[in-house]
Amino acid sequence: MEDLGKIHQLIIHIFGQDFTFNIESMIMTWIVIISLLIFGYLAARKRNIIPNLLQVVGEMIIRIFYDLTEDALGEELGKKYAPMICGLFMFLFLCNWLGIFPHLEEPTKDLNTPLSYGIMGFILAHHAGIKAKGLKTYLKDYCEPMFIMAPLNVIGELAKVISISFRLFGNIMGGSIIILVVSYLTFNLVTPPFLNAFFGAFVGTIQAFVFTMLTLVYIAVQVA
């Protein structure tokens, strides 16, 4: 059980301050990034009228998320934000699937990863809101239905970051805990591989999609 709490850290001293980095999470994140770059290169390298398997998968993913983004934001904003939404899903999807493979861990099991993307979605959503409405109208929305509600509205917006980040982190970490406990109880026999595939493939895919769609909804709400 002690493996769950084991964190490989790198501590760097800069100007008298200690900066701590999770080495395992960084390595896993780079594995995901490199894998996506390789997939993108291979899928787009030889594009044909009769596509190969990688081209079919790539085009299907892009088409699905372009359609979803255009439905939520309209054609103009949809084309602008669709690449980010599509890339976000593919990154989180592969992050969550990484735990299926031996000796690899999900970067999303480190709270810093989902929290970083939650903050990114928050910034993008409010930047889009300011551009769409103008700063005056954007700030005025926080005073609805009355001025004294402004602090609560601000807290509500900040709570979205916590909600979206901890939902993803909690599901992935919770799955890892269940797998570890069952593995110790059954001595790594039949059940743990099944649970590993279930939490990695099924729950991981669902949570990547939910996180991505919530980010898209937050943007849509701000520009509405």
SEGUSE-710880 format. One record per atom (N, C-alpha, C): residue number from 0; atom name; x, z, y. Coordinates in steps of 0.05 Angstrom, whole numbers, always signed. Example, Ala and Ser with C-alpha at 12.3 -4.5 7.8 and 13.67 -1.06 7.14 Angstrom:
<atoms>
 resi name     px     pz     py
    0    N   +264   +156   -114
    0   CA   +246   +156    -90
    0    C   +264   +156    -66
    1    N   +257   +142    -45
    1   CA   +273   +143    -21
    1    C   +258   +157     +1
</atoms>
This chain:
<atoms>
 resi name     px     pz     py
    0    N    +16     +0    -24
    0   CA     +0     +0     +0
    0    C    +17     +0    +25
    1    N    +42     +9    +22
    1   CA    +59    +10    +46
    1    C    +66    -17    +57
    2    N    +62    -38    +40
    2   CA    +69    -66    +49
    2    C    +52    -74    +73
    3    N    +27    -64    +74
    3   CA     +8    -72    +95
    3    C    +18    -63   +123
    4    N    +31    -40   +124
    4   CA    +40    -30   +150
    4    C    +68    -37   +157
    5    N    +81    -52   +139
    5   CA   +109    -59   +144
    5    C   +111    -82   +163
    6    N   +124    -78   +186
    6   CA   +126    -99   +207
    6    C   +156   -104   +212
    7    N   +164   -129   +210
    7   CA   +192   -136   +215
    7    C   +194   -142   +245
    8    N   +209   -126   +259
    8   CA   +210   -128   +288
    8    C   +238   -136   +298
    9    N   +238   -150   +320
    9   CA   +262   -156   +335
    9    C   +260   -143   +362
   10    N   +279   -126   +369
   10   CA   +279   -112   +394
   10    C   +301   -122   +411
   11    N   +294   -133   +435
   11   CA   +314   -144   +454
   11    C   +314   -127   +479
   12    N   +338   -119   +487
   12   CA   +341   -103   +512
   12    C   +347   -122   +535
   13    N   +330   -122   +555
   13   CA   +333   -139   +579
   13    C   +328   -121   +604
   14    N   +349   -119   +620
   14   CA   +347   -104   +645
   14    C   +337    -75   +640
   15    N   +347    -63   +619
   15   CA   +340    -36   +613
   15    C   +313    -32   +600
   16    N   +299    -54   +594
   16   CA   +273    -52   +581
   16    C   +275    -63   +553
   17    N   +259    -51   +535
   17   CA   +259    -60   +507
   17    C   +235    -78   +502
   18    N   +240   -102   +493
   18   CA   +218   -121   +486
   18    C   +218   -125   +456
   19    N   +194   -119   +444
   19   CA   +191   -120   +415
   19    C   +176   -145   +406
   20    N   +187   -158   +386
   20   CA   +174   -183   +376
   20    C   +170   -179   +346
   21    N   +146   -188   +337
   21   CA   +139   -188   +309
   21    C   +151   -213   +296
   22    N   +173   -211   +282
   22   CA   +188   -234   +271
   22    C   +170   -249   +251
   23    N   +157   -234   +233
   23   CA   +141   -247   +213
   23    C   +119   -264   +225
   24    N   +105   -253   +245
   24   CA    +83   -268   +258
   24    C    +94   -293   +273
   25    N   +117   -290   +285
   25   CA   +129   -313   +299
   25    C   +137   -335   +280
   26    N   +148   -328   +257
   26   CA   +157   -348   +237
   26    C   +132   -362   +226
   27    N   +111   -346   +219
   27   CA    +87   -358   +208
   27    C    +73   -377   +228
   28    N    +74   -369   +254
   28   CA    +62   -386   +275
   28    C    +77   -412   +277
   29    N   +103   -411   +275
   29   CA   +119   -436   +276
   29    C   +114   -453   +252
   30    N   +110   -441   +229
   30   CA   +103   -457   +205
   30    C    +77   -472   +209
   31    N    +57   -458   +221
   31   CA    +32   -471   +227
   31    C    +36   -494   +247
   32    N    +50   -489   +268
   32   CA    +55   -510   +289
   32    C    +69   -534   +277
   33    N    +90   -530   +262
   33   CA   +105   -552   +250
   33    C    +87   -567   +230
   34    N    +71   -552   +215
   34   CA    +53   -565   +196
   34    C    +33   -583   +210
   35    N    +22   -574   +232
   35   CA     +3   -590   +247
   35    C    +16   -615   +260
   36    N    +41   -612   +269
   36   CA    +55   -635   +280
   36    C    +61   -656   +258
   37    N    +68   -646   +235
   37   CA    +73   -665   +213
   37    C    +47   -679   +205
   38    N    +26   -663   +203
   38   CA     +0   -675   +196
   38    C     -9   -696   +217
   39    N     -6   -689   +242
   39   CA    -13   -708   +263
   39    C     +3   -734   +262
   40    N    +29   -731   +257
   40   CA    +47   -754   +255
   40    C    +39   -772   +232
   41    N    +35   -760   +208
   41   CA    +29   -775   +185
   41    C     +1   -788   +186
   42    N    -18   -774   +199
   42   CA    -45   -784   +201
   42    C    -47   -808   +220
   43    N    -30   -808   +241
   43   CA    -32   -828   +262
   43    C    -10   -850   +259
   44    N     +8   -846   +240
   44   CA    +31   -864   +238
   44    C    +22   -893   +230
   45    N     +5   -896   +210
   45   CA     -4   -922   +202
   45    C    -34   -923   +202
   46    N    -45   -928   +226
   46   CA    -74   -929   +229
   46    C    -84   -957   +221
   47    N   -103   -957   +202
   47   CA   -113   -982   +192
   47    C   -144   -983   +194
   48    N   -155  -1006   +192
   48   CA   -184  -1009   +191
   48    C   -195   -995   +167
   49    N   -180   -998   +144
   49   CA   -186   -982   +120
   49    C   -167   -959   +120
   50    N   -176   -935   +128
   50   CA   -158   -913   +132
   50    C   -149   -900   +106
   51    N   -125   -887   +108
   51   CA   -116   -871    +85
   51    C   -129   -843    +87
   52    N   -123   -826    +68
   52   CA   -136   -800    +66
   52    C   -131   -783    +91
   53    N   -105   -782    +99
   53   CA    -98   -765   +122
   53    C   -112   -775   +148
   54    N   -114   -802   +151
   54   CA   -127   -813   +174
   54    C   -157   -806   +174
   55    N   -169   -807   +150
   55   CA   -198   -800   +148
   55    C   -202   -771   +156
   56    N   -185   -753   +146
   56   CA   -188   -724   +152
   56    C   -185   -720   +182
   57    N   -164   -732   +193
   57   CA   -158   -728   +222
   57    C   -181   -739   +239
   58    N   -191   -763   +233
   58   CA   -212   -774   +249
   58    C   -238   -758   +246
   59    N   -243   -748   +222
   59   CA   -267   -732   +217
   59    C   -267   -706   +234
   60    N   -244   -692   +234
   60   CA   -242   -668   +250
   60    C   -245   -673   +279
   61    N   -232   -694   +289
   61   CA   -233   -701   +317
   61    C   -261   -709   +325
   62    N   -275   -725   +309
   62   CA   -302   -734   +315
   62    C   -321   -710   +316
   63    N   -319   -692   +297
   63   CA   -337   -669   +296
   63    C   -334   -652   +322
   64    N   -310   -646   +330
   64   CA   -306   -628   +352
   64    C   -310   -643   +379
   65    N   -305   -669   +380
   65   CA   -311   -683   +404
   65    C   -341   -684   +408
   66    N   -357   -688   +387
   66   CA   -386   -688   +389
   66    C   -396   -661   +398
   67    N   -386   -640   +386
   67   CA   -395   -613   +393
   67    C   -388   -606   +422
   68    N   -365   -614   +431
   68   CA   -357   -608   +458
   68    C   -373   -624   +478
   69    N   -379   -649   +472
   69   CA   -395   -665   +490
   69    C   -424   -655   +491
   70    N   -434   -646   +469
   70   CA   -461   -635   +469
   70    C   -463   -609   +486
   71    N   -442   -593   +486
   71   CA   -442   -568   +501
   71    C   -436   -572   +530
   72    N   -417   -591   +537
   72   CA   -407   -593   +564
   72    C   -415   -619   +578
   73    N   -426   -637   +564
   73   CA   -431   -663   +576
   73    C   -408   -682   +571
   74    N   -412   -708   +576
   74   CA   -393   -728   +569
   74    C   -366   -725   +584
   75    N   -368   -720   +611
   75   CA   -344   -719   +627
   75    C   -326   -695   +620
   76    N   -338   -671   +621
   76   CA   -323   -647   +614
   76    C   -316   -646   +584
   77    N   -334   -658   +568
   77   CA   -328   -658   +539
   77    C   -302   -673   +532
   78    N   -297   -695   +545
   78   CA   -272   -710   +540
   78    C   -248   -694   +550
   79    N   -253   -678   +570
   79   CA   -231   -662   +582
   79    C   -223   -639   +564
   80    N   -243   -625   +553
   80   CA   -237   -600   +537
   80    C   -237   -605   +507
   81    N   -246   -627   +498
   81   CA   -247   -632   +469
   81    C   -220   -630   +455
   82    N   -198   -641   +466
   82   CA   -172   -638   +453
   82    C   -164   -609   +449
   83    N   -170   -592   +469
   83   CA   -163   -564   +467
   83    C   -180   -550   +446
   84    N   -206   -556   +445
   84   CA   -224   -544   +426
   84    C   -216   -552   +397
   85    N   -210   -578   +394
   85   CA   -203   -588   +368
   85    C   -176   -575   +359
   86    N   -157   -575   +377
   86   CA   -131   -563   +370
   86    C   -133   -533   +364
   87    N   -150   -519   +379
   87   CA   -154   -490   +374
   87    C   -164   -485   +346
   88    N   -185   -501   +338
   88   CA   -196   -497   +311
   88    C   -175   -503   +289
   89    N   -160   -525   +292
   89   CA   -141   -533   +272
   89    C   -119   -512   +269
   90    N   -110   -501   +292
   90   CA    -90   -480   +292
   90    C   -100   -455   +278
   91    N   -123   -445   +285
   91   CA   -134   -421   +273
   91    C   -141   -425   +244
   92    N   -151   -449   +238
   92   CA   -158   -455   +210
   92    C   -133   -453   +192
   93    N   -112   -465   +201
   93   CA    -87   -464   +184
   93    C    -75   -436   +184
   94    N    -77   -422   +206
   94   CA    -67   -394   +207
   94    C    -82   -377   +186
   95    N   -108   -380   +185
   95   CA   -123   -364   +166
   95    C   -119   -372   +137
   96    N   -113   -398   +133
   96   CA   -108   -407   +105
   96    C    -80   -401    +95
   97    N    -62   -394   +113
   97   CA    -34   -389   +106
   97    C    -31   -367    +85
   98    N    -49   -347    +87
   98   CA    -47   -324    +69
   98    C    -53   -331    +40
   99    N    -64   -354    +35
   99   CA    -70   -363     +7
   99    C    -44   -368     -8
  100    N    -24   -377     +6
  100   CA     +1   -385     -7
  100    C    +19   -361    -11
  101    N    +34   -360    -33
  101   CA    +51   -337    -39
  101    C    +73   -333    -18
  102    N    +78   -308    -11
  102   CA    +99   -300     +8
  102    C    +94   -308    +37
  103    N    +70   -318    +42
  103   CA    +63   -325    +70
  103    C    +40   -306    +80
  104    N    +40   -301   +106
  104   CA    +20   -283   +117
  104    C     +6   -297   +140
  105    N    -19   -289   +145
  105   CA    -35   -301   +167
  105    C    -25   -290   +194
  106    N    -18   -308   +213
  106   CA    -10   -299   +240
  106    C    -33   -284   +254
  107    N    -58   -291   +246
  107   CA    -81   -278   +259
  107    C    -85   -250   +249
  108    N    -69   -241   +230
  108   CA    -70   -213   +221
  108    C    -55   -195   +241
  109    N    -40   -208   +259
  109   CA    -27   -194   +281
  109    C    -46   -196   +305
  110    N    -55   -174   +316
  110   CA    -74   -174   +338
  110    C    -65   -191   +362
  111    N    -39   -193   +366
  111   CA    -29   -208   +389
  111    C    -37   -237   +388
  112    N    -40   -249   +364
  112   CA    -47   -277   +362
  112    C    -76   -282   +371
  113    N    -96   -269   +358
  113   CA   -124   -274   +368
  113    C   -129   -264   +396
  114    N   -115   -243   +405
  114   CA   -119   -233   +432
  114    C   -108   -253   +452
  115    N    -85   -265   +446
  115   CA    -73   -285   +463
  115    C    -92   -309   +467
  116    N   -105   -318   +445
  116   CA   -123   -341   +447
  116    C   -149   -332   +460
  117    N   -157   -307   +456
  117   CA   -181   -297   +471
  117    C   -177   -297   +501
  118    N   -153   -289   +509
  118   CA   -146   -289   +538
  118    C   -144   -317   +548
  119    N   -133   -335   +532
  119   CA   -131   -363   +540
  119    C   -159   -375   +545
  120    N   -177   -370   +526
  120   CA   -205   -380   +529
  120    C   -218   -368   +553
  121    N   -213   -343   +558
  121   CA   -225   -329   +582
  121    C   -215   -343   +608
  122    N   -189   -348   +610
  122   CA   -178   -360   +634
  122    C   -189   -389   +637
  123    N   -190   -404   +615
  123   CA   -199   -432   +617
  123    C   -229   -433   +625
  124    N   -245   -414   +613
  124   CA   -273   -414   +620
  124    C   -278   -408   +649
  125    N   -264   -388   +660
  125   CA   -269   -381   +688
  125    C   -256   -401   +707
  126    N   -235   -413   +699
  126   CA   -223   -435   +715
  126    C   -242   -458   +717
  127    N   -255   -465   +694
  127   CA   -275   -487   +693
  127    C   -299   -479   +710
  128    N   -307   -454   +710
  128   CA   -330   -445   +726
  128    C   -325   -448   +755
  129    N   -301   -440   +764
  129   CA   -294   -442   +792
  129    C   -293   -471   +801
  130    N   -282   -489   +785
  130   CA   -280   -517   +792
  130    C   -308   -530   +793
  131    N   -325   -522   +775
  131   CA   -352   -534   +773
  131    C   -371   -524   +795
  132    N   -369   -498   +802
  132   CA   -388   -486   +821
  132    C   -377   -482   +849
  133    N   -350   -480   +851
  133   CA   -339   -471   +876
  133    C   -335   -441   +875
  134    N   -316   -431   +889
  134   CA   -309   -402   +888
  134    C   -332   -385   +898
  135    N   -346   -393   +919
  135   CA   -367   -377   +931
  135    C   -390   -373   +911
  136    N   -399   -395   +900
  136   CA   -422   -394   +881
  136    C   -413   -379   +856
  137    N   -389   -383   +847
  137   CA   -378   -369   +823
  137    C   -379   -339   +827
  138    N   -369   -329   +850
  138   CA   -369   -301   +856
  138    C   -398   -290   +860
  139    N   -415   -307   +871
  139   CA   -443   -298   +875
  139    C   -457   -293   +849
  140    N   -450   -308   +828
  140   CA   -463   -304   +802
  140    C   -459   -276   +791
  141    N   -437   -263   +799
  141   CA   -432   -236   +789
  141    C   -450   -215   +803
  142    N   -463   -223   +824
  142   CA   -481   -205   +838
  142    C   -510   -208   +830
  143    N   -515   -224   +809
  143   CA   -542   -228   +800
  143    C   -549   -207   +779
  144    N   -573   -196   +778
  144   CA   -596   -201   +796
  144    C   -594   -186   +822
  145    N   -575   -166   +824
  145   CA   -571   -152   +849
  145    C   -542   -144   +852
  146    N   -533   -138   +876
  146   CA   -505   -133   +882
  146    C   -493   -111   +865
  147    N   -508    -90   +861
  147   CA   -497    -66   +847
  147    C   -491    -73   +817
  148    N   -500    -96   +807
  148   CA   -495   -104   +780
  148    C   -468   -117   +776
  149    N   -454   -122   +799
  149   CA   -428   -137   +798
  149    C   -408   -123   +779
  150    N   -403    -96   +781
  150   CA   -384    -84   +763
  150    C   -391    -87   +734
  151    N   -417    -85   +727
  151   CA   -425    -88   +700
  151    C   -421   -116   +690
  152    N   -426   -136   +707
  152   CA   -422   -164   +700
  152    C   -393   -170   +695
  153    N   -375   -158   +711
  153   CA   -346   -161   +707
  153    C   -338   -149   +680
  154    N   -348   -125   +675
  154   CA   -341   -112   +649
  154    C   -352   -128   +626
  155    N   -375   -140   +629
  155   CA   -387   -157   +608
  155    C   -369   -181   +602
  156    N   -358   -193   +623
  156   CA   -340   -216   +619
  156    C   -315   -208   +605
  157    N   -303   -185   +613
  157   CA   -279   -175   +600
  157    C   -284   -167   +571
  158    N   -308   -157   +566
  158   CA   -314   -149   +539
  158    C   -315   -173   +520
  159    N   -320   -197   +530
  159   CA   -320   -221   +513
  159    C   -293   -225   +501
  160    N   -272   -220   +516
  160   CA   -245   -224   +506
  160    C   -240   -205   +482
  161    N   -248   -179   +486
  161   CA   -244   -160   +465
  161    C   -261   -167   +440
  162    N   -285   -175   +445
  162   CA   -304   -182   +423
  162    C   -293   -205   +406
  163    N   -286   -227   +419
  163   CA   -278   -251   +404
  163    C   -251   -247   +390
  164    N   -234   -231   +402
  164   CA   -207   -227   +390
  164    C   -209   -207   +367
  165    N   -223   -185   +370
  165   CA   -224   -165   +349
  165    C   -241   -175   +325
  166    N   -260   -193   +330
  166   CA   -276   -204   +308
  166    C   -258   -219   +289
  167    N   -241   -236   +300
  167   CA   -223   -252   +283
  167    C   -203   -234   +270
  168    N   -190   -217   +286
  168   CA   -170   -198   +275
  168    C   -181   -180   +253
  169    N   -205   -169   +258
  169   CA   -217   -150   +239
  169    C   -224   -164   +213
  170    N   -235   -188   +214
  170   CA   -242   -202   +189
  170    C   -217   -209   +173
  171    N   -196   -218   +186
  171   CA   -172   -226   +171
  171    C   -157   -201   +161
  172    N   -154   -181   +177
  172   CA   -141   -156   +169
  172    C   -158   -142   +147
  173    N   -184   -142   +151
  173   CA   -201   -129   +131
  173    C   -199   -143   +104
  174    N   -198   -169   +104
  174   CA   -194   -184    +79
  174    C   -168   -177    +65
  175    N   -146   -174    +81
  175   CA   -120   -166    +70
  175    C   -121   -139    +58
  176    N   -135   -120    +71
  176   CA   -137    -93    +60
  176    C   -152    -93    +34
  177    N   -174   -107    +33
  177   CA   -190   -108     +8
  177    C   -174   -120    -15
  178    N   -160   -142     -9
  178   CA   -143   -155    -30
  178    C   -121   -136    -40
  179    N   -108   -121    -21
  179   CA    -87   -103    -29
  179    C    -97    -80    -46
  180    N   -120    -69    -38
  180   CA   -132    -46    -53
  180    C   -139    -55    -81
  181    N   -153    -78    -83
  181   CA   -162    -88   -109
  181    C   -138    -95   -126
  182    N   -117   -106   -114
  182   CA    -93   -113   -129
  182    C    -81    -88   -142
  183    N    -80    -66   -128
  183   CA    -69    -41   -139
  183    C    -87    -30   -161
  184    N   -113    -33   -158
  184   CA   -131    -22   -177
  184    C   -132    -38   -203
  185    N   -128    -64   -201
  185   CA   -130    -82   -225
  185    C   -103    -92   -234
  186    N    -81    -82   -222
  186   CA    -54    -90   -230
  186    C    -50   -120   -227
  187    N    -61   -132   -206
  187   CA    -57   -160   -199
  187    C    -65   -179   -222
  188    N    -88   -174   -234
  188   CA    -98   -191   -256
  188    C   -116   -213   -245
  189    N   -142   -213   -253
  189   CA   -159   -237   -247
  189    C   -171   -236   -220
  190    N   -181   -213   -211
  190   CA   -197   -212   -187
  190    C   -182   -218   -161
  191    N   -157   -207   -157
  191   CA   -143   -212   -132
  191    C   -139   -241   -124
  192    N   -131   -259   -143
  192   CA   -129   -287   -135
  192    C   -156   -299   -125
  193    N   -178   -291   -138
  193   CA   -204   -300   -129
  193    C   -210   -290   -101
  194    N   -205   -264    -96
  194   CA   -209   -253    -70
  194    C   -191   -266    -49
  195    N   -167   -272    -56
  195   CA   -148   -285    -38
  195    C   -158   -312    -29
  196    N   -169   -327    -49
  196   CA   -180   -353    -42
  196    C   -205   -351    -26
  197    N   -222   -331    -32
  197   CA   -247   -327    -17
  197    C   -242   -320    +12
  198    N   -225   -299    +17
  198   CA   -220   -291    +44
  198    C   -204   -311    +60
  199    N   -185   -325    +46
  199   CA   -169   -345    +60
  199    C   -184   -370    +66
  200    N   -197   -382    +45
  200   CA   -209   -408    +48
  200    C   -237   -406    +61
  201    N   -254   -389    +50
  201   CA   -282   -388    +60
  201    C   -284   -372    +86
  202    N   -277   -347    +85
  202   CA   -278   -330   +109
  202    C   -260   -340   +131
  203    N   -236   -349   +124
  203   CA   -217   -359   +144
  203    C   -228   -383   +158
  204    N   -240   -401   +144
  204   CA   -252   -425   +157
  204    C   -275   -418   +175
  205    N   -293   -400   +165
  205   CA   -316   -392   +181
  205    C   -307   -378   +207
  206    N   -287   -360   +205
  206   CA   -278   -345   +229
  206    C   -264   -363   +248
  207    N   -249   -383   +239
  207   CA   -236   -402   +257
  207    C   -257   -418   +272
  208    N   -278   -426   +258
  208   CA   -300   -442   +270
  208    C   -315   -424   +290
  209    N   -321   -399   +283
  209   CA   -336   -381   +301
  209    C   -320   -376   +326
  210    N   -294   -371   +324
  210   CA   -277   -366   +347
  210    C   -277   -390   +366
  211    N   -274   -414   +354
  211   CA   -273   -438   +369
  211    C   -299   -444   +384
  212    N   -321   -440   +369
  212   CA   -347   -445   +381
  212    C   -354   -425   +403
  213    N   -346   -400   +400
  213   CA   -350   -380   +421
  213    C   -334   -387   +446
  214    N   -310   -396   +442
  214   CA   -294   -405   +465
  214    C   -308   -428   +480
  215    N   -318   -447   +464
  215   CA   -333   -469   +476
  215    C   -358   -460   +491
  216    N   -372   -441   +479
  216   CA   -397   -430   +492
  216    C   -390   -416   +518
  217    N   -368   -400   +518
  217   CA   -360   -386   +542
  217    C   -354   -406   +565
  218    N   -342   -429   +558
  218   CA   -336   -449   +578
  218    C   -362   -462   +588
  219    N   -380   -467   +569
  219   CA   -406   -480   +576
  219    C   -423   -462   +594
  220    N   -422   -436   +589
  220   CA   -437   -417   +605
  220    C   -426   -416   +634
  221    N   -401   -417   +636
  221   CA   -388   -416   +663
  221    C   -394   -441   +680
  222    N   -395   -464   +667
  222   CA   -399   -489   +683
  222    C   -428   -495   +686
  223    N   -446   -481   +673
  223   CA   -475   -487   +675
  223    C   -485   -481   +702
</atoms>
